[in-house]
Amino acid sequence: MNFLETAILLFIGSFLLIYLTIPKIIKVVEYKRLMDDPNQRSSHISKTPTLGGVSFFYTLIFALFFIKNWPSFEESIYIIPGLTILFIVGLKDDLVVISPGAKLITQVFAIAFILANPSFTIDSLNGFLNINEIPHYLYLVIAGFMMLTIINSYNLIDGIDGLASVVGIVIMVIYTTIFYMTQEYFFALLAITVNASLMAFLGFNLSSDKKIFMGDTGSLMVGFIISILTLKFLALNPSDYTELPFLLENAPLIAICILIVPLFDTARVFTIRIANKKGPFSPDRNHTHHVLIDYWGLSHKQASFIIGCFNLLFVMLFIVLGSKARNLGMVLMLVSVVVFLGYIFFKYNYSFATLKQKIMLRRKVDKITGKKSDSARNNHAKNNQLNGKLKEEETTVNSPEENVQ
């Protein structure tokens, strides 16, 4: 079976598996009352089923089984243990909250399986910032830190309906294209599987009557796959980059651009928390998506769509620039854009207490306004009914038949 046939069957199979099994998960979660209760930080106001990420796990396991013969270095055997570890940790965190430290430790174990595979080894940065050969121990440090950052940054953007799915879909489309062009078909198929899963899940995540969250169970696993694809992208042979529309030395910058949304949001939030003398993992509503909703008045769908479009356009812009510009100029431009975006969102750095007061005040105003509008509509309806009765009486009095009688 060739790549195109496998890709179509894999996409359809993954989509249907998610689409048909999530309603079953919702019923079980509702029956067992494993609902996500809204709190002061939540963007939703009613209890919502979680554990949607459970469907990602068995879909990925099935997909890896059917495409196990495509990779050259048996990468699927190394991916499955890492996925299993993160599935267990995410499931426990969705049911019983665990500490960030425990999460990081388990993520390190999951990452260790990937770094043990020679397919992901990065021997050189190919002239990026004039860096070529790098020792193996330095590769382990850089790759491990990079994967940890990607996993947690993707986990952190899962704060409103649709955002994690939309951003994940954009990232998977880009990586599918890259690995197809470089003939790394196993990773292209892996990206297609995750893409189909996210598309099927997105419909439920945005639904009003069948809503479900992916939870940490889903976001940790999807972030793990994204980190694997990013590492493989940077570990491609120099000859493979001749098929890509940008210079070899710009590959690290393109990887950053692909992940600009989760990386920028994480860097911004961590900076704000540290500046406020709080822990980097302390909860708040200073995320970029919260700013768009709380202060710019956008809905969840609007905010997710805008952020997803920005991610796609940002990558396309830097791919075009990366086809000719050297990496020093690209670095300066990327830093300038990040600083500009940071400045735009700088004034939306508010403490949680202030933000909570504003949200509560807005809800009270909406309730009062809603009650007034309902009262006005009721009065208007009563007036219409009264006018109708008066007209009927006038018609009865002035009727010729009535006068004759």
C-alpha positions in Angstrom: 0.0 0.0 0.0 1.5 3.4 -1.0 1.6 6.5 1.1 -1.5 8.2 -0.3 -3.7 5.2 0.3 -2.4 4.7 3.8 -2.8 8.4 4.6 -6.4 8.4 3.5 -7.3 5.2 5.4 -5.5 6.4 8.5 -7.2 9.8 8.4 -10.7 8.3 7.9 -10.1 5.6 10.5 -8.7 8.0 13.2 -11.5 10.5 12.6 -14.3 7.9 12.8 -12.7 6.3 15.9 -12.7 9.6 17.8 -16.1 10.7 16.5 -17.9 7.4 17.4 -16.3 6.8 20.8 -16.3 10.3 22.4 -20.1 10.1 23.0 -19.6 6.9 24.9 -16.9 8.6 27.0 -19.2 11.5 27.7 -21.9 9.1 28.9 -19.5 7.2 31.2 -18.0 10.5 32.6 -21.5 11.9 33.3 -22.6 8.6 34.9 -19.6 8.5 37.1 -19.8 12.2 37.7 -16.2 12.8 36.6 -17.1 16.3 35.5 -14.9 19.4 35.4 -16.3 21.8 38.0 -15.9 25.5 37.0 -13.9 27.6 39.4 -12.7 31.2 39.6 -10.3 30.7 36.7 -12.6 28.8 34.4 -13.9 30.1 31.2 -17.0 27.9 31.4 -19.9 28.2 33.8 -21.3 24.7 34.0 -20.0 21.3 34.8 -18.4 19.8 31.7 -17.2 16.2 30.9 -13.5 15.9 30.7 -11.2 12.9 29.7 -11.6 13.5 26.0 -7.9 12.8 25.7 -8.6 9.2 26.5 -9.8 8.8 22.9 -6.4 10.2 21.6 -4.5 7.5 23.4 -6.1 4.4 21.9 -6.3 6.1 18.5 -2.6 6.7 18.5 -1.8 3.2 19.7 -3.9 1.7 16.9 -2.3 4.0 14.3 1.2 3.2 15.5 0.4 -0.5 15.2 -0.7 -0.2 11.6 2.2 2.0 10.5 4.9 0.2 12.5 6.6 -0.9 9.3 7.0 2.5 7.8 9.9 3.9 10.0 13.5 3.0 9.5 14.6 3.1 13.1 11.5 1.5 14.7 10.4 4.8 16.2 6.9 3.6 17.0 8.3 1.2 19.6 10.0 4.1 21.4 6.9 6.4 21.1 4.4 4.0 22.7 6.1 3.9 26.2 6.3 7.7 26.3 2.6 8.0 25.3 1.6 5.5 28.0 3.5 7.3 30.7 1.9 10.7 29.8 -1.5 9.1 29.4 -1.4 7.7 33.0 -0.1 11.0 34.4 -2.6 13.1 32.5 -5.5 10.8 33.5 -4.5 11.1 37.2 -4.2 14.8 36.9 -7.6 15.1 35.4 -9.1 13.0 38.2 -6.8 14.0 41.2 -4.6 17.0 40.7 -0.9 16.3 41.0 2.0 18.8 41.5 3.9 20.4 38.6 7.1 18.7 39.9 5.6 15.3 39.6 4.5 16.1 36.1 8.0 17.2 35.1 9.6 14.1 36.4 7.3 11.8 34.5 7.7 13.9 31.4 11.5 13.4 31.7 11.0 9.6 31.7 8.7 9.8 28.6 11.3 12.0 26.8 14.1 9.6 27.7 12.6 6.9 25.4 12.7 9.3 22.4 16.2 10.5 23.1 17.4 6.9 23.2 16.4 6.4 19.5 19.2 7.3 17.1 16.7 8.7 14.5 16.3 11.8 16.6 20.0 12.6 17.2 21.0 16.1 16.2 24.7 16.3 15.4 24.8 19.8 14.0 22.9 23.0 13.8 24.0 23.5 10.2 25.4 27.0 10.7 22.6 28.5 12.8 24.3 31.4 14.5 27.6 30.0 13.2 27.1 26.8 15.2 27.8 23.5 13.5 28.9 20.4 15.3 27.5 19.9 18.8 28.6 17.1 21.3 26.1 14.4 22.2 25.7 15.4 25.8 24.8 18.9 24.7 22.3 17.5 22.3 20.6 15.5 25.1 20.4 18.7 27.3 19.0 20.9 24.5 16.6 18.3 23.1 15.3 17.3 26.5 14.7 21.0 27.5 13.1 21.7 24.1 10.7 18.7 24.4 9.8 19.7 28.0 9.1 23.3 26.9 6.9 22.2 24.0 4.9 19.7 26.0 4.1 22.1 28.8 3.5 25.2 26.6 0.9 23.2 24.6 -0.6 22.1 27.9 -0.9 25.7 29.0 -2.8 27.0 26.0 -5.6 24.5 26.6 -7.7 27.1 28.4 -10.6 27.9 26.1 -12.9 25.9 23.8 -11.2 25.0 20.5 -7.8 26.7 21.0 -5.6 23.7 21.6 -7.3 21.8 18.8 -7.1 24.7 16.3 -3.4 25.4 17.1 -2.7 21.6 17.0 -4.4 21.3 13.6 -2.3 24.1 12.1 0.9 22.6 13.5 0.1 19.2 12.2 -0.8 20.5 8.7 2.6 22.2 8.5 4.5 19.1 9.8 2.6 16.8 7.4 3.7 18.9 4.5 7.3 19.1 5.7 7.7 15.3 6.3 5.9 14.5 3.0 8.3 16.7 1.1 11.3 15.2 2.8 9.9 11.6 2.3 9.8 10.9 6.1 6.5 9.2 5.6 6.2 7.7 9.1 6.1 11.1 10.7 3.8 12.5 8.1 1.4 9.6 8.9 1.8 10.3 12.6 0.9 14.0 12.0 -2.1 13.0 9.9 -3.4 10.7 12.7 -3.2 13.5 15.3 -4.7 15.9 12.8 -7.7 13.7 12.2 -8.1 13.1 16.0 -8.1 16.9 16.7 -10.6 17.6 13.9 -13.0 15.0 15.2 -12.6 16.2 18.8 -13.0 19.9 17.8 -16.7 19.4 16.9 -17.4 18.1 20.4 -15.3 20.7 22.2 -17.2 23.5 20.5 -20.6 21.8 20.9 -23.3 23.2 23.2 -25.0 19.9 24.1 -22.1 17.3 23.7 -19.2 19.4 25.0 -16.1 17.6 26.4 -12.6 18.8 27.3 -9.4 17.0 26.2 -8.0 17.6 29.7 -4.3 17.1 30.6 -4.8 13.5 29.3 -5.1 14.9 25.8 -2.9 18.0 25.9 0.1 16.2 27.3 0.0 13.5 24.6 -0.6 15.9 21.8 2.2 18.1 23.1 4.4 15.1 23.3 3.8 14.2 19.6 4.4 17.8 18.6 7.7 17.8 20.4 8.7 14.5 18.7 7.9 16.0 15.3 9.8 19.1 16.1 12.9 17.1 17.2 12.7 15.0 14.1 12.4 18.1 11.9 15.6 19.5 13.4 17.3 16.0 13.0 16.7 15.7 9.3 19.7 15.1 7.1 21.1 18.2 5.4 20.3 16.7 2.0 16.6 16.5 3.0 16.3 20.3 3.4 16.9 20.8 -0.3 13.2 19.8 -0.8 12.1 22.5 1.6 11.5 26.1 0.7 13.9 27.7 3.2 17.6 27.7 3.9 19.1 24.9 5.9 20.5 27.2 8.6 17.0 28.7 9.2 15.5 25.4 10.3 15.6 26.2 14.1 13.9 29.5 13.5 11.2 27.9 11.4 10.6 25.4 14.2 10.1 28.3 16.6 7.7 30.0 14.2 5.6 26.8 13.9 5.3 26.8 17.7 5.0 30.6 18.1 1.6 30.5 19.8 2.3 28.2 22.7 5.9 29.4 23.1 5.0 33.1 23.2 2.1 32.6 25.5 4.2 30.5 27.9 7.1 33.0 27.9 4.7 35.9 28.5 2.8 34.2 31.3 5.9 33.0 33.1 7.4 36.5 32.9 4.3 38.1 34.4 4.1 35.5 37.2 7.8 35.9 38.1 7.5 39.7 38.0 4.6 39.4 40.4 6.8 37.2 42.7 4.7 34.1 42.0 5.7 30.7 40.8 5.8 30.1 37.1 3.1 27.4 37.3 0.8 29.4 39.6 -2.7 29.7 38.1 -4.1 33.0 36.7 -6.0 34.4 33.8 -3.1 36.3 32.1 -2.9 34.0 29.1 -3.2 35.5 25.7 -6.5 33.8 25.0 -7.9 35.1 28.3 -6.9 38.6 27.3 -8.8 38.2 24.1 -11.9 37.0 25.9 -11.9 39.1 29.1 -10.7 42.4 27.8 -11.4 42.4 24.0 -14.8 40.8 24.4 -14.3 37.9 21.9 -16.0 34.6 22.2 -14.1 31.3 22.5 -14.6 30.4 18.8 -13.5 33.9 17.7 -10.4 33.9 19.9 -9.4 30.4 18.8 -9.9 31.2 15.1 -7.9 34.4 15.3 -5.0 32.8 17.1 -5.0 29.8 14.7 -4.9 32.1 11.7 -2.1 34.2 13.2 -0.1 31.0 13.8 -0.5 29.9 10.1 0.2 33.3 8.6 3.2 33.8 10.9 4.8 30.5 9.7 4.1 31.3 6.1 5.7 34.7 6.4 8.9 33.4 7.9 9.1 30.5 5.5 9.0 33.0 2.6 11.6 35.2 4.4 13.7 32.1 5.3 14.1 31.2 1.6 16.6 34.0 1.1 17.3 35.8 4.4 20.3 34.7 6.6 19.6 33.5 10.1 20.9 36.6 11.8 18.4 38.8 10.0 15.7 36.3 10.7 16.6 36.2 14.4 16.4 40.0 14.7 13.0 40.0 12.9 11.6 37.3 15.1 12.8 39.0 18.3 11.3 42.3 17.0 7.9 40.7 16.4 7.9 38.9 19.8 8.8 42.2 21.5 6.1 44.0 19.6 3.5 41.4 20.6 4.7 41.5 24.2 4.3 45.3 24.2 0.7 45.0 22.9 -0.3 42.6 25.6 1.8 44.3 28.3 -1.0 46.5 29.6 -3.2 43.5 30.1 -1.0 42.3 33.0 -3.5 42.3 35.9 -3.6 40.5 39.2 -6.0 37.7 39.7 -8.0 39.6 42.4 -8.5 42.6 40.1 -9.5 40.4 37.2 -11.9 38.4 39.3 -13.6 41.6 40.5 -14.0 42.8 36.9 -15.4 39.5 35.7 -17.9 39.4 38.6 -18.9 43.0 37.9 -19.4 42.3 34.3 -21.6 39.3 35.1 -23.7 41.3 37.5 -24.2 44.0 34.8 -25.2 41.4 32.3 -27.7 39.9 34.6 -29.2 43.3 35.5 -29.3 44.3 31.8 -30.9 40.9 30.9 -33.5 41.3 33.6 -34.3 44.8 32.4 -34.6 43.7 28.8 -36.8 40.8 29.9 -39.0 43.1 31.9 -39.3 45.5 29.0 -40.3 42.7 26.7 -42.9 41.5 29.1 -44.4 45.0 29.5 -44.4 45.4 25.7 -46.2 42.1 25.4 -48.8 43.1 28.0 -49.4 46.4 26.3 -49.9 44.6 23.0 -52.4 42.3 24.6 -54.3 45.2 26.2 -54.4 47.1 23.0 -55.7 44.0 21.2 -58.5 43.6 23.8 -59.5 47.3 23.4 -59.7 47.0 19.7 -61.9 43.9 20.0 -64.2 45.8 22.3 -64.4 48.7 20.0 -65.2 46.4 17.1 -67.9 44.7 19.1 -69.6 48.1 20.1 -69.5 49.5 16.6 -70.7 46.3 14.8 -73.9 46.9 12.8 -75.4 43.6 13.9 -74.9 44.5 17.5 -76.7 47.9 16.8 -79.7 46.1 15.2 -80.1 43.9 18.2 
